[in-house]
Amino acid sequence: MRGLFEYRLEGSGDAHALDIKVDSANAKALARLDRYINWGEVLKLTENDPEATHAAERLHTILQHMGR
């Protein structure tokens, strides 16, 4: 199953669902990528945009969970 990466975005208006399917090798690579992102800098850059800040926090959490 190596190499599988699939995503689907569905919804309209304010409600969207993002479905991402990755194999274990890609999930581990994404989890490692999380270590290289300076999240403090990202949050500083998005401090005037609460929605972007929330999205960055969620992305950070998702990447951390993929490494487990």
Secondary structure, DSSP 8 states (H G I E B T S, - for coil): -TT-EEEEEEEETTEEEEEEEE-HHHHHHHHHHHHHS-HHHHHHHTTT-HHHHHHHHHHHHHHHHHT-
